[in-house]
Amino acid sequence: MEGRIIAVDFDGTLCSDCYPKIGKANDALFQYLKMLQRMGDRLILWTCRSGVHLKEAVAFCKARGLIFDAVNENLPEVIERFGGDSRKIFADIYIDDRSVKCLELEITDPTLRKALPQYRLYFQTGATGRQHLR
């Protein structure tokens, strides 16, 4: 069974937001995402950064042991499923400091609460749409 696809933002999420510089790392989130990867989930870096600033962000993450399955693009199986690489990243979970609140659910994982105290986390639930984890 394949793991979930998780799209995660960089500025304001994986690190504090001070674009174009790179802010302080969110170490708890880095650890949490590495744990999810070990459990089989796949990660996409989903950021507005491009060019040299994107390369710096990828290197920053790699130096902290976080290597992405894709960067600002969909995974190969998603591209095949939809017949191309849409500008919209498809994921089961979106982690972004600028998310819009939808339906609240309780997070029971204390590690996730520590990693994302001020962020909104979404996951897709098929026909029922996205649900919000806080």
N, CA and C of each residue as an Amber inpcrd file, in Angstrom:
protein
   402
   0.8420000  -1.1910000   0.0000000   0.0000000   0.0000000   0.0000000
   0.8800000   1.2430000   0.0000000   0.6110000   2.1430000  -0.9310000
   1.3800000   3.3700000  -1.0020000   0.9230000   4.3410000   0.0810000
   1.8730000   5.1320000   0.5510000   1.5470000   6.1330000   1.5570000
   0.8380000   7.3340000   0.9630000   0.5300000   8.2360000   1.8340000
  -0.1450000   9.4690000   1.4240000   0.8330000  10.4030000   0.7100000
   0.2790000  11.3310000  -0.0450000   1.0660000  12.3920000  -0.6690000
   0.8730000  13.6380000   0.1900000   1.9870000  14.2110000   0.6430000
   1.9390000  15.3850000   1.5050000   2.6610000  16.5280000   0.8070000
   1.9490000  17.6290000   0.5870000   2.5380000  18.8290000   0.0030000
   2.8120000  19.8110000   1.1350000   4.0390000  20.2810000   1.2290000
   4.4180000  21.1720000   2.3240000   5.0720000  22.4390000   1.7760000
   4.6600000  23.5650000   2.3240000   5.1900000  24.8690000   1.9510000
   6.5370000  25.0900000   2.6380000   7.2930000  26.0430000   2.1430000
   8.6070000  26.3280000   2.7200000   8.5700000  27.5590000   3.6280000
   8.4580000  28.7560000   3.0600000   8.5190000  29.9930000   3.8490000
   7.2980000  30.1170000   4.7590000   7.5610000  30.2560000   6.0430000
   6.4840000  30.3740000   7.0070000   5.9870000  29.0310000   7.5120000
   6.5140000  27.9480000   6.9560000   6.0630000  26.6090000   7.3570000
   7.2610000  25.7570000   7.7670000   8.1200000  25.3940000   6.8110000
   9.3320000  24.6500000   7.1560000  10.3630000  25.5460000   7.8340000
  10.2410000  26.8470000   7.6080000  11.1180000  27.8060000   8.2770000
  10.3290000  29.0960000   8.4850000  10.8420000  29.9560000   9.3440000
  10.1710000  31.2470000   9.5360000  10.2570000  32.0380000   8.2340000
   9.2890000  32.9050000   8.0280000   9.1670000  33.6170000   6.7560000
  10.0140000  34.8860000   6.7540000  11.0920000  34.8620000   5.9750000
  11.8890000  36.0790000   5.7680000  12.4480000  36.0690000   4.3450000
  11.5970000  35.6590000   3.4050000  11.9470000  35.5960000   1.9870000
  12.5480000  36.9150000   1.5190000  13.6030000  36.9210000   0.7170000
  14.2110000  35.7860000   0.0310000  15.2400000  35.0350000   0.8720000
  15.5340000  35.5380000   2.0650000  16.4250000  34.7970000   2.9620000
  15.6870000  33.5720000   3.4820000  16.4220000  32.7050000   4.1330000
  15.8220000  31.5200000   4.7400000  15.8100000  31.7270000   6.2440000
  14.6350000  31.5920000   6.8230000  14.4680000  31.8070000   8.2520000
  14.8760000  30.6080000   9.0870000  14.5610000  30.6900000  10.3610000
  14.8680000  29.6270000  11.3250000  14.0520000  28.3830000  10.9970000
  14.7120000  27.2380000  10.9970000  14.0580000  25.9690000  10.6810000
  13.0060000  25.6200000  11.7300000  11.8970000  25.0650000  11.2670000
  10.8690000  24.5080000  12.1420000  11.2840000  23.0490000  12.3890000
  12.1830000  22.8540000  13.3500000  12.7760000  21.5350000  13.5860000
  11.7420000  20.4660000  13.9060000  10.7060000  20.8310000  14.6360000
   9.6760000  19.8430000  14.9790000   8.9660000  19.3460000  13.7150000
   8.6960000  20.2490000  12.7800000   8.0460000  19.8380000  11.5360000
   8.9920000  18.9970000  10.6860000  10.2720000  19.3730000  10.6300000
  11.2470000  18.5590000   9.8970000  11.2510000  17.1310000  10.4450000
  11.3040000  16.9870000  11.7590000  11.3220000  15.6500000  12.3620000
  10.0430000  14.8820000  12.0560000   8.9220000  15.5590000  12.1450000
   7.6310000  14.9150000  11.8820000   7.5500000  14.4310000  10.4290000
   7.9680000  15.2570000   9.4840000   7.9040000  14.8710000   8.0760000
   8.8560000  13.7170000   7.7710000  10.0270000  13.7180000   8.3810000
  10.9610000  12.5960000   8.1780000  10.3670000  11.3020000   8.7310000
   9.6720000  11.3900000   9.8490000   9.0050000  10.2160000  10.4130000
   7.9270000   9.7090000   9.4450000   7.1330000  10.6310000   8.8900000
   6.0930000  10.2300000   7.9440000   6.6990000   9.5840000   6.7090000
   7.8200000  10.0940000   6.2400000   8.4990000   9.4860000   5.0900000
   8.9460000   8.0670000   5.4180000   9.5010000   7.8650000   6.5950000
   9.9240000   6.5190000   6.9930000   8.7400000   5.5600000   7.0420000
   7.5520000   6.0970000   7.3080000   6.3410000   5.2780000   7.3750000
   5.7140000   5.0770000   5.9910000   6.3120000   5.6710000   4.9420000
   5.8380000   5.4320000   3.5900000   5.1420000   6.5840000   2.8990000
   4.9630000   7.6940000   3.5850000   4.3490000   8.8490000   2.9300000
   5.3640000   9.5050000   2.0010000   4.8480000  10.1670000   0.9580000
   5.6950000  10.8550000  -0.0130000   5.5020000  12.3530000   0.1160000
   6.6000000  13.1000000  -0.0220000   6.5810000  14.5380000   0.2320000
   6.8550000  15.3440000  -1.0290000   6.0820000  16.4110000  -1.1840000
   6.2970000  17.3760000  -2.2550000   6.5730000  18.7240000  -1.6100000
   7.6840000  19.3590000  -1.9980000   7.9140000  20.7310000  -1.5900000
   7.0570000  21.6000000  -2.4990000   6.1800000  22.3740000  -1.8940000
   5.1550000  23.1550000  -2.5990000   5.3490000  24.6100000  -2.1860000
   6.0580000  25.3620000  -3.0300000   6.4840000  26.7010000  -2.6470000
   6.4200000  27.6610000  -3.8280000   6.3500000  28.9300000  -3.5400000
   6.4050000  29.9630000  -4.5860000   7.8380000  30.2600000  -5.0030000
   8.8070000  29.7390000  -4.2790000  10.2050000  29.9810000  -4.6290000
  10.5210000  29.3800000  -6.0000000  11.4500000  30.0410000  -6.7030000
  11.9100000  29.5250000  -7.9930000  13.3790000  29.8970000  -8.1670000
  13.9820000  29.3490000  -9.2010000  15.3710000  29.6670000  -9.5170000
  16.3180000  29.3910000  -8.3660000  17.2470000  30.3210000  -8.1470000
  18.2610000  30.1480000  -7.1140000  17.6370000  30.0480000  -5.7200000
  16.5550000  30.7740000  -5.4770000  15.9140000  30.7290000  -4.1510000
  15.2960000  29.3470000  -3.8910000  14.7910000  28.7180000  -4.9240000
  14.2570000  27.3590000  -4.7810000  15.3930000  26.3720000  -4.5150000
  16.4830000  26.5140000  -5.2460000  17.6420000  25.6340000  -5.0320000
  18.1600000  25.7710000  -3.6030000  18.1750000  26.9900000  -3.0810000
  18.6160000  27.2090000  -1.7020000  17.6750000  26.5230000  -0.7060000
  16.3720000  26.5920000  -0.9600000  15.3960000  25.9550000  -0.0690000
  15.5570000  24.4370000  -0.0760000  15.7270000  23.8580000  -1.2570000
  15.9100000  22.4050000  -1.3670000  17.1880000  21.9900000  -0.6420000
  18.2610000  22.7540000  -0.8190000  19.5290000  22.4550000  -0.1390000
  19.3930000  22.5840000   1.3790000  18.6570000  23.6000000   1.8320000
  18.4040000  23.8110000   3.2560000  17.7080000  22.5800000   3.8570000
  16.7240000  22.0710000   3.1520000  15.9850000  20.8960000   3.6220000
  16.8670000  19.6520000   3.5870000  17.5970000  19.4840000   2.5040000
  18.4780000  18.3200000   2.3700000  19.5200000  18.2970000   3.4850000
  20.0570000  19.4580000   3.8450000  21.0480000  19.5380000   4.9200000
  20.4580000  19.1040000   6.2600000  19.1360000  19.1450000   6.3730000
  18.4470000  18.7190000   7.5920000  17.8410000  17.3260000   7.4390000
  18.2370000  16.6190000   6.3850000  17.8190000  15.2320000   6.1950000
  16.4640000  15.0490000   5.5540000  15.9090000  16.1120000   4.9730000
  14.5920000  16.0250000   4.3430000  14.7660000  16.1220000   2.8280000
  14.5150000  15.0110000   2.1580000  14.6480000  14.9440000   0.7050000
  13.2610000  14.6890000   0.1290000  12.8580000  15.5100000  -0.8030000
  11.5020000  15.4670000  -1.3470000  11.3910000  14.4980000  -2.5200000
  10.2010000  13.9400000  -2.6550000   9.8990000  13.0790000  -3.7910000
   9.6290000  13.9050000  -5.0400000   9.2440000  15.1440000  -4.8630000
   9.0170000  16.0800000  -5.9670000   9.1300000  17.4970000  -5.4170000
   9.4610000  18.4240000  -6.3080000   9.5710000  19.8350000  -5.9270000
   8.7530000  20.6510000  -6.9220000   7.6860000  21.2700000  -6.4250000
   6.7990000  22.1060000  -7.2340000   6.2610000  21.3860000  -8.4720000
   6.0910000  20.0890000  -8.3610000   5.4660000  19.3230000  -9.4370000
   4.7970000  18.0960000  -8.8290000   3.8870000  17.5320000  -9.5690000
   3.1730000  16.3500000  -9.1070000   4.0440000  15.1090000  -9.2220000
   3.6740000  14.0870000  -8.4720000   4.3590000  12.8040000  -8.5630000
   4.0120000  12.1460000  -9.8950000   4.8900000  11.2910000 -10.4160000
   4.6590000  10.6710000 -11.7250000   3.3090000   9.9710000 -11.8690000
   2.8540000   9.2690000 -10.8320000   1.5710000   8.5660000 -10.9360000
   0.3890000   9.5270000 -11.0120000   0.5380000  10.7030000 -10.4380000
  -0.5150000  11.7200000 -10.5130000  -0.5360000  12.3350000 -11.9160000
   0.6460000  12.5900000 -12.4450000   0.7430000  13.1210000 -13.8130000
   0.1030000  12.1490000 -14.7960000   0.3870000  10.8660000 -14.6190000
  -0.2060000   9.8400000 -15.4980000  -1.7240000   9.7920000 -15.3240000
  -2.1800000   9.8370000 -14.0960000  -3.6220000   9.7550000 -13.8150000
  -4.4070000  10.8970000 -14.4630000  -3.8510000  12.1120000 -14.4010000
  -4.5520000  13.2810000 -14.9050000  -4.1270000  13.6860000 -16.3180000
  -3.1870000  12.9380000 -16.9010000  -2.7880000  13.2050000 -18.2790000
  -1.8860000  14.4100000 -18.4510000  -1.2170000  14.8340000 -17.4110000
  -0.2910000  15.9630000 -17.4930000   0.0100000  16.4920000 -16.1010000
   0.9810000  17.3960000 -16.0420000   1.3710000  17.9790000 -14.7600000
   0.7100000  19.3440000 -14.6080000  -0.4310000  19.3370000 -13.9730000
  -1.1900000  20.5610000 -13.7270000  -0.3920000  21.5100000 -12.8430000
  -0.7150000  22.7840000 -12.9020000  -0.0860000  23.7520000 -11.9860000
  -0.4830000  23.4650000 -10.5460000  -1.6530000  22.8720000 -10.3530000
  -2.1040000  22.5490000  -8.9970000  -1.4670000  21.2360000  -8.5480000
  -0.8580000  21.2730000  -7.3880000  -0.2570000  20.0770000  -6.8240000
  -1.3580000  19.2370000  -6.1830000  -1.4110000  17.9680000  -6.5370000
  -2.3650000  17.0430000  -5.9300000  -1.7020000  16.4080000  -4.7170000
  -2.3950000  16.4290000  -3.5860000  -1.8840000  15.8050000  -2.3640000
  -3.0560000  15.3670000  -1.5000000  -2.7680000  14.4620000  -0.5860000
  -3.7500000  14.0440000   0.4140000  -3.7370000  15.0050000   1.5970000
  -2.5560000  15.5820000   1.8470000  -2.3860000  16.5140000   2.9670000
  -1.6190000  17.7290000   2.4550000  -2.0920000  18.9240000   2.8050000
  -1.4170000  20.1730000   2.4740000  -1.0200000  20.8570000   3.7810000
   0.2530000  21.1780000   3.9160000   0.7310000  21.8790000   5.1030000
   1.2540000  23.2340000   4.6390000   0.5820000  24.3150000   5.0660000
   0.9070000  25.6530000   4.5710000   0.4640000  26.6810000   5.6050000
   1.3020000  27.6700000   5.8500000   0.9680000  28.7000000   6.8290000
  -0.1350000  29.6320000   6.3480000  -0.5080000  29.5780000   5.0810000
  -1.5360000  30.4780000   4.5430000  -2.7710000  29.7200000   4.0830000
  -3.0290000  28.6020000   4.6910000  -4.2050000  27.8030000   4.3380000
  -5.4890000  28.4880000   4.7680000  -6.5700000  28.1210000   4.1260000
  -7.8860000  28.6180000   4.4820000  -8.5790000  27.5500000   5.3170000
  -9.1780000  27.9750000   6.4000000  -9.8230000  27.0470000   7.3210000
 -11.0900000  26.4460000   6.7120000 -11.2160000  25.1300000   6.8160000
 -12.4270000  24.4400000   6.3330000 -13.1350000  23.7990000   7.5200000
 -13.1340000  22.5040000   7.6060000 -13.8290000  21.7650000   8.6450000
 -12.8290000  21.3420000   9.7130000 -13.0640000  21.7040000  10.9550000
 -12.1290000  21.3730000  12.0280000 -12.3340000  19.9550000  12.5360000
 -11.2160000  19.2700000  12.7420000 -11.1900000  17.9590000  13.3710000
 -10.1380000  18.0120000  14.4720000 -10.2480000  17.1430000  15.4340000
  -9.2840000  17.1580000  16.5260000  -8.0370000  16.3880000  16.1310000
  -6.8690000  16.9640000  16.4000000  -5.6050000  16.2600000  16.1960000
  -5.2880000  15.5420000  17.5010000  -5.0950000  14.2430000  17.4050000
  -4.7650000  13.4800000  18.5980000  -3.2800000  13.1850000  18.6850000
  -2.5430000  13.4400000  17.6280000  -1.1060000  13.1810000  17.6120000
  -0.3690000  14.3550000  18.2510000   0.1980000  14.1710000  19.4580000
   0.8710000  15.2840000  20.1410000   2.1050000  15.7780000  19.3900000
   2.7680000  14.9030000  18.6320000   3.9300000  15.3250000  17.8530000
   3.5200000  16.3210000  16.7900000   2.3900000  16.0780000  16.1370000
   1.9000000  16.9780000  15.1070000   1.4750000  18.3060000  15.7240000
   0.8340000  18.2630000  16.8830000   0.4490000  19.5110000  17.5550000
   1.6680000  20.3720000  17.8540000   2.7430000  19.7380000  18.3060000
   3.9670000  20.4720000  18.6260000   4.5940000  21.0350000  17.3550000
   4.5640000  20.2580000  16.2720000   5.1920000  20.6740000  15.0180000
   4.4240000  21.7990000  14.3380000   3.1060000  21.8090000  14.5230000
   2.2630000  22.7560000  13.7880000   1.3430000  23.5530000  14.7000000
   1.8590000  24.2170000  15.7130000   0.9640000  24.9030000  16.6380000
   0.1720000  26.0400000  16.0130000   0.7490000  26.7190000  15.0170000
   0.0800000  27.8770000  14.4390000  -0.3650000  27.6440000  13.0010000
  -0.2350000  26.4040000  12.4860000  -0.5580000  26.1400000  11.0940000
  -1.8620000  25.3890000  10.9530000  -2.3840000  25.4230000   9.7450000
  -3.5920000  24.6760000   9.4230000  -3.1930000  23.5270000   8.5060000
  -3.7060000  22.3660000   8.7690000  -3.3530000  21.1680000   8.0190000
  -4.6050000  20.5930000   7.3860000  -4.5330000  20.2750000   6.1020000
  -5.6870000  19.7480000   5.3840000  -5.3980000  18.3640000   4.8430000
  -6.4240000  17.5540000   4.7370000  -6.2970000  16.3160000   3.9920000
  -7.5520000  16.1360000   3.1650000  -7.4070000  15.4810000   2.0140000
  -8.5440000  15.2790000   1.1340000  -9.2800000  14.0180000   1.5370000
 -10.5880000  14.0650000   1.4400000 -11.4000000  12.9150000   1.8120000
 -12.2760000  12.4830000   0.6440000 -11.7130000  12.4900000  -0.5530000
 -12.4380000  12.0330000  -1.7320000 -13.6560000  12.8790000  -2.0080000
 -14.8000000  12.2280000  -2.1430000 -16.0310000  12.9090000  -2.5340000
 -16.4920000  13.9360000  -1.5060000 -16.0560000  13.8000000  -0.2640000
 -16.5160000  14.7300000   0.7700000 -15.6940000  16.0100000   0.8160000
 -14.6200000  16.1050000   0.0300000 -13.8250000  17.3290000   0.0040000
 -12.7170000  17.3350000   1.0330000 -12.1600000  18.5260000   1.2890000
 -11.0510000  18.6470000   2.2380000 -11.5760000  18.8230000   3.6530000
 -10.8330000  18.2890000   4.5810000 -11.1420000  18.5060000   5.9820000
  -9.9350000  19.1450000   6.6430000 -10.1930000  19.9320000   7.6560000
  -9.1680000  20.7360000   8.3200000  -8.7550000  20.0630000   9.6270000
  -7.4470000  19.9430000   9.8280000  -6.9070000  19.4910000  11.1140000
  -6.2340000  20.6770000  11.7630000  -6.4000000  20.8410000  13.0490000
  -5.7690000  21.9530000  13.7510000  -4.9090000  21.4290000  14.8610000
